[in-house]
Amino acid sequence: MSFRTTLAATFAATLFSIPAFADGIMVMDPYARAASPSAKSGAAFMMIHNETGQDDTLIAARSDAAARVELHTHIDAGDGVMQMVEVEEGFPIAAGDMHHMKRGGDHVMLMGLTGPLEQGASIDVTLVFENAGEVVFTIPVDNERKPPADAHGHGGHGDHDH
Ligand SMILES: [Cu+2]
């Protein structure tokens, strides 16, 4: 391989390593967690910034870390009990806007974990956008992260406690 070819290959590899910026979708402060080491499900949280210049919608998510990945939110079931439901239409994020996936709110649900989410490890999550397409993010596992002060308590939800 000539020097010139090597340089070109390196440059291409560099470009492919930063798809988040190339696509204009930025993810800040992402983390994934499970309620316990034996939990069958977990969730991922993050702030998604849409810097693509056009309105977009997060329509799906995928990950090798779980058998099934869904976009979820919490709704008030009426008696003070918060319930998780799938949001099939996804989450719209206007141009220049930010969508906060957080505890007690919208989240990426990881159902049927293929292995325990170990503290300090990381998982790859693919976010699928209507316009921007697929963007892969590496998300650190942080089981010890405390929920933000404004999140509702979810004690007693077992595996779904997030
Ligand atoms: Cu959920």
py3Dmol code that shows the C-alpha trace and the ligand (Angstrom):
import py3Dmol

protein = """\
ATOM      1  CA  MET A   1       0.000   0.000   0.000  1.00  0.00           C
ATOM      2  CA  SER A   2       1.482   3.349  -0.998  1.00  0.00           C
ATOM      3  CA  PHE A   3       1.697   6.248   1.407  1.00  0.00           C
ATOM      4  CA  ARG A   4      -0.986   8.112  -0.517  1.00  0.00           C
ATOM      5  CA  THR A   5      -3.422   5.181  -0.320  1.00  0.00           C
ATOM      6  CA  THR A   6      -2.761   4.734   3.389  1.00  0.00           C
ATOM      7  CA  LEU A   7      -3.492   8.382   3.993  1.00  0.00           C
ATOM      8  CA  ALA A   8      -6.751   8.206   2.046  1.00  0.00           C
ATOM      9  CA  ALA A   9      -7.860   5.102   3.938  1.00  0.00           C
ATOM     10  CA  THR A  10      -7.087   6.745   7.262  1.00  0.00           C
ATOM     11  CA  PHE A  11      -9.040   9.821   6.254  1.00  0.00           C
ATOM     12  CA  ALA A  12     -12.050   7.721   5.237  1.00  0.00           C
ATOM     13  CA  ALA A  13     -11.930   5.805   8.522  1.00  0.00           C
ATOM     14  CA  THR A  14     -11.889   9.084  10.428  1.00  0.00           C
ATOM     15  CA  LEU A  15     -14.956  10.296   8.584  1.00  0.00           C
ATOM     16  CA  PHE A  16     -16.879   7.114   9.336  1.00  0.00           C
ATOM     17  CA  SER A  17     -16.045   7.307  13.023  1.00  0.00           C
ATOM     18  CA  ILE A  18     -18.025  10.504  13.511  1.00  0.00           C
ATOM     19  CA  PRO A  19     -21.393   9.809  11.865  1.00  0.00           C
ATOM     20  CA  ALA A  20     -23.183  11.659  14.657  1.00  0.00           C
ATOM     21  CA  PHE A  21     -21.769  14.982  13.543  1.00  0.00           C
ATOM     22  CA  ALA A  22     -21.971  14.189   9.841  1.00  0.00           C
ATOM     23  CA  ASP A  23     -25.678  13.544  10.199  1.00  0.00           C
ATOM     24  CA  GLY A  24     -26.302  16.556  12.389  1.00  0.00           C
ATOM     25  CA  ILE A  25     -27.772  14.436  15.137  1.00  0.00           C
ATOM     26  CA  MET A  26     -25.961  14.890  18.425  1.00  0.00           C
ATOM     27  CA  VAL A  27     -26.462  12.915  21.585  1.00  0.00           C
ATOM     28  CA  MET A  28     -25.418  14.373  24.920  1.00  0.00           C
ATOM     29  CA  ASP A  29     -25.022  12.667  28.284  1.00  0.00           C
ATOM     30  CA  PRO A  30     -26.243   9.226  27.171  1.00  0.00           C
ATOM     31  CA  TYR A  31     -26.375   6.319  29.581  1.00  0.00           C
ATOM     32  CA  ALA A  32     -28.038   2.938  29.833  1.00  0.00           C
ATOM     33  CA  ARG A  33     -29.024   1.106  32.963  1.00  0.00           C
ATOM     34  CA  ALA A  34     -30.868  -1.873  34.367  1.00  0.00           C
ATOM     35  CA  ALA A  35     -32.555  -2.005  37.759  1.00  0.00           C
ATOM     36  CA  SER A  36     -30.498  -5.028  38.851  1.00  0.00           C
ATOM     37  CA  PRO A  37     -27.867  -7.445  37.491  1.00  0.00           C
ATOM     38  CA  SER A  38     -30.595 -10.049  36.904  1.00  0.00           C
ATOM     39  CA  ALA A  39     -32.987  -7.631  35.204  1.00  0.00           C
ATOM     40  CA  LYS A  40     -34.450  -8.842  31.914  1.00  0.00           C
ATOM     41  CA  SER A  41     -34.852  -5.318  30.644  1.00  0.00           C
ATOM     42  CA  GLY A  42     -33.129  -1.988  30.810  1.00  0.00           C
ATOM     43  CA  ALA A  43     -33.388   1.460  29.336  1.00  0.00           C
ATOM     44  CA  ALA A  44     -31.275   4.142  27.715  1.00  0.00           C
ATOM     45  CA  PHE A  45     -31.522   7.866  28.363  1.00  0.00           C
ATOM     46  CA  MET A  46     -29.964  10.849  26.592  1.00  0.00           C
ATOM     47  CA  MET A  47     -30.460  14.304  25.184  1.00  0.00           C
ATOM     48  CA  ILE A  48     -30.883  14.214  21.406  1.00  0.00           C
ATOM     49  CA  HIS A  49     -30.036  17.416  19.544  1.00  0.00           C
ATOM     50  CA  ASN A  50     -31.312  17.907  16.018  1.00  0.00           C
ATOM     51  CA  GLU A  51     -28.728  20.052  14.194  1.00  0.00           C
ATOM     52  CA  THR A  52     -29.631  18.716  10.753  1.00  0.00           C
ATOM     53  CA  GLY A  53     -31.419  21.902   9.725  1.00  0.00           C
ATOM     54  CA  GLN A  54     -34.740  20.169   9.188  1.00  0.00           C
ATOM     55  CA  ASP A  55     -37.468  18.782  11.426  1.00  0.00           C
ATOM     56  CA  ASP A  56     -37.080  15.103  12.110  1.00  0.00           C
ATOM     57  CA  THR A  57     -38.635  12.278  14.085  1.00  0.00           C
ATOM     58  CA  LEU A  58     -36.981   9.503  16.032  1.00  0.00           C
ATOM     59  CA  ILE A  59     -39.022   6.550  14.775  1.00  0.00           C
ATOM     60  CA  ALA A  60     -37.177   3.496  16.076  1.00  0.00           C
ATOM     61  CA  ALA A  61     -34.151   2.230  17.934  1.00  0.00           C
ATOM     62  CA  ARG A  62     -32.130  -0.966  17.694  1.00  0.00           C
ATOM     63  CA  SER A  63     -29.394  -2.611  19.710  1.00  0.00           C
ATOM     64  CA  ASP A  64     -27.599  -5.930  19.893  1.00  0.00           C
ATOM     65  CA  ALA A  65     -27.864  -5.588  23.676  1.00  0.00           C
ATOM     66  CA  ALA A  66     -31.523  -6.567  23.671  1.00  0.00           C
ATOM     67  CA  ALA A  67     -33.854  -8.884  21.792  1.00  0.00           C
ATOM     68  CA  ARG A  68     -36.358  -6.097  21.340  1.00  0.00           C
ATOM     69  CA  VAL A  69     -35.920  -2.319  21.475  1.00  0.00           C
ATOM     70  CA  GLU A  70     -38.868   0.048  21.705  1.00  0.00           C
ATOM     71  CA  LEU A  71     -39.439   3.750  22.148  1.00  0.00           C
ATOM     72  CA  HIS A  72     -41.292   4.180  25.419  1.00  0.00           C
ATOM     73  CA  THR A  73     -42.802   6.883  27.538  1.00  0.00           C
ATOM     74  CA  HIS A  74     -44.471   6.931  30.932  1.00  0.00           C
ATOM     75  CA  ILE A  75     -48.119   7.830  31.336  1.00  0.00           C
ATOM     76  CA  ASP A  76     -50.049   8.447  34.532  1.00  0.00           C
ATOM     77  CA  ALA A  77     -52.371   5.451  34.818  1.00  0.00           C
ATOM     78  CA  GLY A  78     -54.700   7.532  36.940  1.00  0.00           C
ATOM     79  CA  ASP A  79     -54.172   6.262  40.451  1.00  0.00           C
ATOM     80  CA  GLY A  80     -50.748   7.819  40.816  1.00  0.00           C
ATOM     81  CA  VAL A  81     -49.168   4.785  39.184  1.00  0.00           C
ATOM     82  CA  MET A  82     -46.868   5.543  36.252  1.00  0.00           C
ATOM     83  CA  GLN A  83     -47.083   3.061  33.419  1.00  0.00           C
ATOM     84  CA  MET A  84     -44.762   2.515  30.468  1.00  0.00           C
ATOM     85  CA  VAL A  85     -46.233   2.477  26.994  1.00  0.00           C
ATOM     86  CA  GLU A  86     -44.695   2.120  23.548  1.00  0.00           C
ATOM     87  CA  VAL A  87     -44.784   5.273  21.406  1.00  0.00           C
ATOM     88  CA  GLU A  88     -45.189   3.855  17.918  1.00  0.00           C
ATOM     89  CA  GLU A  89     -45.296   7.238  16.184  1.00  0.00           C
ATOM     90  CA  GLY A  90     -41.925   8.115  17.706  1.00  0.00           C
ATOM     91  CA  PHE A  91     -40.624  11.404  19.058  1.00  0.00           C
ATOM     92  CA  PRO A  92     -40.634  14.489  16.794  1.00  0.00           C
ATOM     93  CA  ILE A  93     -37.595  16.742  17.184  1.00  0.00           C
ATOM     94  CA  ALA A  94     -37.870  20.083  15.395  1.00  0.00           C
ATOM     95  CA  ALA A  95     -34.837  21.595  13.650  1.00  0.00           C
ATOM     96  CA  GLY A  96     -32.518  23.077  16.265  1.00  0.00           C
ATOM     97  CA  ASP A  97     -34.482  21.452  19.051  1.00  0.00           C
ATOM     98  CA  MET A  98     -33.521  18.958  21.760  1.00  0.00           C
ATOM     99  CA  HIS A  99     -35.443  15.953  23.037  1.00  0.00           C
ATOM    100  CA  HIS A 100     -34.681  14.784  26.536  1.00  0.00           C
ATOM    101  CA  MET A 101     -35.025  11.044  27.092  1.00  0.00           C
ATOM    102  CA  LYS A 102     -35.018  10.756  30.856  1.00  0.00           C
ATOM    103  CA  ARG A 103     -36.072   8.675  33.827  1.00  0.00           C
ATOM    104  CA  GLY A 104     -39.821   8.762  34.375  1.00  0.00           C
ATOM    105  CA  GLY A 105     -40.308  10.095  30.840  1.00  0.00           C
ATOM    106  CA  ASP A 106     -39.410   9.091  27.309  1.00  0.00           C
ATOM    107  CA  HIS A 107     -36.758   6.405  26.987  1.00  0.00           C
ATOM    108  CA  VAL A 108     -35.271   3.742  24.766  1.00  0.00           C
ATOM    109  CA  MET A 109     -36.540   0.446  26.186  1.00  0.00           C
ATOM    110  CA  LEU A 110     -34.237  -2.552  26.024  1.00  0.00           C
ATOM    111  CA  MET A 111     -36.371  -5.679  26.361  1.00  0.00           C
ATOM    112  CA  GLY A 112     -34.867  -9.115  26.683  1.00  0.00           C
ATOM    113  CA  LEU A 113     -31.297  -8.127  27.483  1.00  0.00           C
ATOM    114  CA  THR A 114     -28.825 -10.415  25.741  1.00  0.00           C
ATOM    115  CA  GLY A 115     -26.538 -10.039  28.773  1.00  0.00           C
ATOM    116  CA  PRO A 116     -26.406  -8.098  32.021  1.00  0.00           C
ATOM    117  CA  LEU A 117     -25.723  -4.376  31.697  1.00  0.00           C
ATOM    118  CA  GLU A 118     -22.451  -4.191  33.558  1.00  0.00           C
ATOM    119  CA  GLN A 119     -21.339  -0.995  35.222  1.00  0.00           C
ATOM    120  CA  GLY A 120     -18.637   0.683  33.128  1.00  0.00           C
ATOM    121  CA  ALA A 121     -19.398  -1.325  29.988  1.00  0.00           C
ATOM    122  CA  SER A 122     -20.990   0.249  26.947  1.00  0.00           C
ATOM    123  CA  ILE A 123     -23.564  -0.771  24.372  1.00  0.00           C
ATOM    124  CA  ASP A 124     -24.193   0.321  20.799  1.00  0.00           C
ATOM    125  CA  VAL A 125     -27.621   1.763  20.152  1.00  0.00           C
ATOM    126  CA  THR A 126     -28.847   2.649  16.670  1.00  0.00           C
ATOM    127  CA  LEU A 127     -31.321   5.512  16.559  1.00  0.00           C
ATOM    128  CA  VAL A 128     -33.465   5.553  13.415  1.00  0.00           C
ATOM    129  CA  PHE A 129     -34.666   8.950  12.217  1.00  0.00           C
ATOM    130  CA  GLU A 130     -37.246   9.612   9.536  1.00  0.00           C
ATOM    131  CA  ASN A 131     -34.933  11.993   7.638  1.00  0.00           C
ATOM    132  CA  ALA A 132     -31.432  11.586   9.063  1.00  0.00           C
ATOM    133  CA  GLY A 133     -31.638   7.803   8.825  1.00  0.00           C
ATOM    134  CA  GLU A 134     -29.708   5.519  11.122  1.00  0.00           C
ATOM    135  CA  VAL A 135     -27.176   6.884  13.571  1.00  0.00           C
ATOM    136  CA  VAL A 136     -25.171   4.574  15.834  1.00  0.00           C
ATOM    137  CA  PHE A 137     -24.150   5.731  19.292  1.00  0.00           C
ATOM    138  CA  THR A 138     -21.986   4.016  21.878  1.00  0.00           C
ATOM    139  CA  ILE A 139     -23.698   4.475  25.208  1.00  0.00           C
ATOM    140  CA  PRO A 140     -22.012   3.833  28.564  1.00  0.00           C
ATOM    141  CA  VAL A 141     -23.739   1.688  31.166  1.00  0.00           C
ATOM    142  CA  ASP A 142     -24.306   3.601  34.390  1.00  0.00           C
ATOM    143  CA  ASN A 143     -26.469   1.598  36.775  1.00  0.00           C
ATOM    144  CA  GLU A 144     -25.520   3.863  39.652  1.00  0.00           C
ATOM    145  CA  ARG A 145     -26.875   7.032  38.088  1.00  0.00           C
ATOM    146  CA  LYS A 146     -29.486   8.661  40.282  1.00  0.00           C
ATOM    147  CA  PRO A 147     -32.664   9.889  38.632  1.00  0.00           C
ATOM    148  CA  PRO A 148     -32.983  13.671  38.222  1.00  0.00           C
ATOM    149  CA  ALA A 149     -34.720  15.486  41.054  1.00  0.00           C
ATOM    150  CA  ASP A 150     -37.859  16.088  38.987  1.00  0.00           C
ATOM    151  CA  ALA A 151     -38.422  12.415  38.106  1.00  0.00           C
ATOM    152  CA  HIS A 152     -41.173  10.531  39.885  1.00  0.00           C
ATOM    153  CA  GLY A 153     -40.243   7.659  42.157  1.00  0.00           C
ATOM    154  CA  HIS A 154     -40.812   4.229  40.710  1.00  0.00           C
ATOM    155  CA  GLY A 155     -40.254   1.986  43.678  1.00  0.00           C
ATOM    156  CA  GLY A 156     -41.756  -1.465  43.411  1.00  0.00           C
ATOM    157  CA  HIS A 157     -41.722  -1.781  39.645  1.00  0.00           C
ATOM    158  CA  GLY A 158     -39.127  -4.539  39.722  1.00  0.00           C
ATOM    159  CA  ASP A 159     -37.407  -4.948  36.393  1.00  0.00           C
ATOM    160  CA  HIS A 160     -39.267  -1.990  35.000  1.00  0.00           C
ATOM    161  CA  ASP A 161     -38.007   0.370  37.639  1.00  0.00           C
ATOM    162  CA  HIS A 162     -36.439   3.118  35.621  1.00  0.00           C
TER     163      HIS A 162
END
"""
ligand_1 = """\
1
CU
Cu -39.859 1.253 29.085
"""
view = py3Dmol.view(width=600, height=400)
view.addModel(protein, "pdb")
view.setStyle({"model": 0}, {"cartoon": {"style": "trace"}})
view.addModel(ligand_1, "xyz")
view.setStyle({"model": 1}, {"stick": {}})
view.zoomTo()
view.show()
